[in-house]
Amino acid sequence: MPTIRIDPVTRIEGHLEVEVSVETVDGVQQVIAAKSSGTMFRGFETILKGRDPRDATILTQRICGVCPVSHAMAATLTLESAFDISPPDNGRILRNLVLGANFIMSHILHFYHLAALDYIDTSNAVPMSPWQPQYITPDMVTGGIAADLVGHYVEALAMRRKAHQMGAIFGAKLPCVSTFVPGGCTEVVTAEKVADFRDLLGELRGFIDGVYVPDILTVAGAFPDYFSIGGGCGNLLAYGVFNLDAVGTKLLCGGRYTDGAFLNVDPTQIIEYVKHSRYTAASGNVNPSVGVTEPAIDKVDAYSWIKSPRYDDQVHEAGPLARMFVNYLAGESTVVALVDDVLDYFGTDPGALFSVLGRHAARAIECKVVADSMDGWLDELVVGGPVYEYSSIPESASGIGLTEAPRGALGHWIDISQGKIERYQVITPTAWNASPMDDLGEMGPMEQALIGTPVADVDQPIEVLRVVHSFDPCLACAVHLVTPEGQSLAEFRVS
Ligand code: NFE
């Protein structure tokens, strides 16, 4: 078979390579092997060593321009845990509002600007980026529906800008905020800022209810097969997010779904494996609270710069699906009502959520739940009230900050010695989802989700992209298709 090089494909963030082997099984050409590779060394753990602990809030945001607020939140929670302080209500709420703004921005970004063009035939659009080049497959939506979705793609750009503007009211700037500090938030609350925030939130809620959620239903209705494609490992993990009070009640609770059981999360049960990751043996088989990050670029059998985080030695998927499913099981009333509405609409059961479309639906439901809740948080702010509590840096301490990024469970861990950072470890949601095979021989969640994916045309392997995109991986991506003999059929390269 010839080697085919596909023009650059964008719409995945960061630096990911996915390689799949395709074979015909039972008359269906499908993925029989998959490898997910993070192709860049992040190294922030190393950069942070020896620094003032408060630098963590600023520096870890630079891990990613899409989810910096989550890293700011994780770092401040980590430092507050180490410093033994907590923010006043205003500070807690302000941080939630900025994080909520980032969730809305990111979920709209994902559906319209990263995923939607996997489903829309844009051959009638102006022949330029982002509409072309693209795969055109017979199942794509066309005509008036396609034209509407393309219009919403453009409208969504303005909505994302509004979400950033909204977050910047209390974050000072975005993408990376400068107001999050251990002990709270440095932006003061004024009636004018609250009113400005509420105006923008109202516009965004209108878009979510009137455009984003209906578009998800439209696309899902046009691609019903994708309720049974891309299922994945079946285990879900969420730390929970948006603290609603000083004792840690959350808008979206944490929890996990392991082997069909709904269970609590104990972070001491997290181990990072490195058998197939480009790190020394000493960097693996340990909990992140004692983790180290030592690159080993030429390591035999390693194919990724991502470690393989596992909970209780089992593969778990993180993300909106995990959050919505865990909260569905926990009986969170708003989530239950919305999830049931979606399941009723499609006449299906909760098992269908473990799929490409289930991830998209969960993301849209979550976007609505968060945006709707934020209006009430604005009511709770006290104009002119305290926004942070000062604390000195302890000589020696340890801390942990577990929260959620738009893409899933996010954890930071710190050890402080002589007032400086001695150890800093970060596990991102994409580390859970795009992780390589672990020491126990288990593939990561995205790898597992790709197995069995039908591929109608190896020249246009859109099905592979649909599965990969459903995870919203934060990685730029090069996707290869190879025969079982290792011959390259296609290569996707993303800048
Ligand atoms: Ni770069 Fe992020 C989110 C985090 S994914 S986008 O959401 O943390 O690893």
Boltz pocket constraint, residues with backbone or C-beta under 6 A from the ligand:
constraints:
  - pocket:
      binder: B
      contacts: [[A, 13], [A, 63], [A, 64], [A, 65], [A, 66], [A, 67], [A, 70], [A, 71], [A, 405], [A, 406], [A, 407], [A, 408], [A, 409], [A, 410], [A, 427], [A, 428], [A, 429], [A, 430], [A, 431], [A, 472], [A, 473], [A, 474]]
      max_distance: 6.0
